[in-house]
Amino acid sequence: MLVTVKLRSKRKNEINKFLSKFYNTEMDIPDALIWQNTYKNPIEISDIIGAFIDNSDNFDLKMWICIDRDIYISISDLNGDKIIRYLFERFPY
């Protein structure tokens, strides 16, 4: 099962700054306003969701995840922790 994470921003270089900080390396996507990545293991997205929540005041980004086909969930400070808990309950491997 593949899960998807999408980042969107209205500012150029915002996604690049966030991902460079998250991956602890300089990314080369300075003009991207949309970034998408798929993961084989749904638990892997919990790290990027946590980083997104922790840095929501520092970056002008929107995050969407897709864990069920064609259903996207917007991640916010209000639901991020609950989504992470849900991932570990639903996919306990």
Number of C-alpha atoms within 10 A of each C-alpha: 10 13 18 18 19 16 20 17 17 13 14 14 16 23 26 19 17 21 21 15 13 16 10 9 10 12 15 12 17 13 12 17 17 17 15 12 12 16 14 11 12 21 19 13 20 18 12 15 22 16 14 24 18 12 15 15 10 10 14 14 19 17 21 17 21 17 17 12 10 7 9 15 15 12 18 16 15 9 12 18 16 11 18 17 12 14 17 13 11 10 10 9 8
